Amino acid sequence: MRLSFLTALYNCLPHTQAMLASLRATLPRDLDWELILVDDGSTDGTRDWLATLPVEGGRIRFLLQPDNRGFAAANNRAAATATGDVFALLNNDLVLAPGWLESMVRALEARPDAALVGNVQTIAATGAIHHTGLFINARGKPEHDRRRPAATDGIRPAVAVTAACALVRREVFVRLGGFDEAFRNGHEDVDFCLRARAAGLRSCVALDSTVAHHVSVSPGRGNAKIVNAARSMNRWRDALPALAGEAWCDPHLRPVWERRLPWPARLRTLVYRPDRADAARFPAWLEAGVRHRIARQLARWCRELGGTLPA
């Protein structure tokens, strides 16, 4: 297996240098690999630094974008030139720990239907867990699970995972058309995972793999936050209630899911005690509530965006 590491860069040179150092320190000795760095118009010396990198027999390459085109476009361009059987998507603000890659590769090999394989991510500044997968909350929005669930095989299914650190087979990435470049630095990964689900694939988290993440340090990271969220919810509005139901039916996620419920629906859950026969069924009144919240949120965003929702 040949593995292609794909990393989008936009300023934050010290983080990039630290990530690359941690990558070199944690690579398995017998791994067949390449690293493709795509710079999105950095102005902090990143391009000058790239020109000094040793190519290591062609293992390391860099591509220069004329301007900042975003995470999706940068990774799609890297993927188009990559030669690996598997792509490893890496943010430039990660700190990689020994063993992070091997656990993710084992999870990918164990799941033939895997879309994105993610891992546990902690906040670099505090060590607190930031991500063990994404679920759909009671408002119909994707949300990071910040608790470490149990899994007998160390692999946890998830509706979606963040692409800040993820593995994906080349064949899957190409078949799904890569990331949708309509998203600008947000929701590209969620959209990819939902398109994968529609194609019969599933995302998962390798719970034995942990990396630290500085989280959203690139300048302008949240400039398109509302547009990205509105596009994602509008596109997947019909699928989101059922996905929210999966979170409610999961004993690990149900408490955090129900905390996102508005009153008085939250009161009703306090007295709702499903018996064994229907404990795994999403109540119709809760599903209707999620649909109502989605409709209200989309109407609010539509007003904020001048009367039109992005498709």
HELIX and SHEET records of a PDB file:
HELIX    1   1 LEU A   13  THR A   26  1                                  14    
HELIX    2   2 THR A   46  LEU A   50  1                                   5    
HELIX    3   3 GLY A   70  THR A   81  1                                  12    
HELIX    4   4 TRP A  100  ALA A  110  1                                  11    
HELIX    5   5 ARG A  170  ARG A  175  1                                   6    
HELIX    6   6 GLU A  188  ALA A  198  1                                  11    
HELIX    7   7 LYS A  225  ARG A  235  1                                  11    
HELIX    8   8 LEU A  240  CYS A  249  1                                  10    
HELIX    9   9 ARG A  254  ARG A  259  1                                   6    
HELIX   10  10 ALA A  265  VAL A  271  1                                   7    
HELIX   11  11 ALA A  284  GLU A  304  1                                  21    
SHEET    1   A 5 ILE A  60  LEU A  64  0                                        
SHEET    2   A 5 ASP A  32  ASP A  39  1                                        
SHEET    3   A 5 ARG A   2  LEU A   9  1                                        
SHEET    4   A 5 VAL A  86  LEU A  90  1                                        
SHEET    5   A 5 CYS A 165  ARG A 169 -1                                        
SHEET    1   B 4 LEU A  94  LEU A  96  0                                        
SHEET    2   B 4 ARG A 202  HIS A 213 -1                                        
SHEET    3   B 4 ALA A 114  ILE A 123  1                                        
SHEET    4   B 4 ILE A 129  HIS A 131 -1                                        
SHEET    1   C 3 LEU A  94  LEU A  96  0                                        
SHEET    2   C 3 ARG A 202  HIS A 213 -1                                        
SHEET    3   C 3 ILE A 155  ALA A 158 -1                                        
SHEET    1   D 2 LEU A 134  ILE A 136  0                                        
SHEET    2   D 2 PRO A 142  HIS A 144 -1                                        
END                                                                             
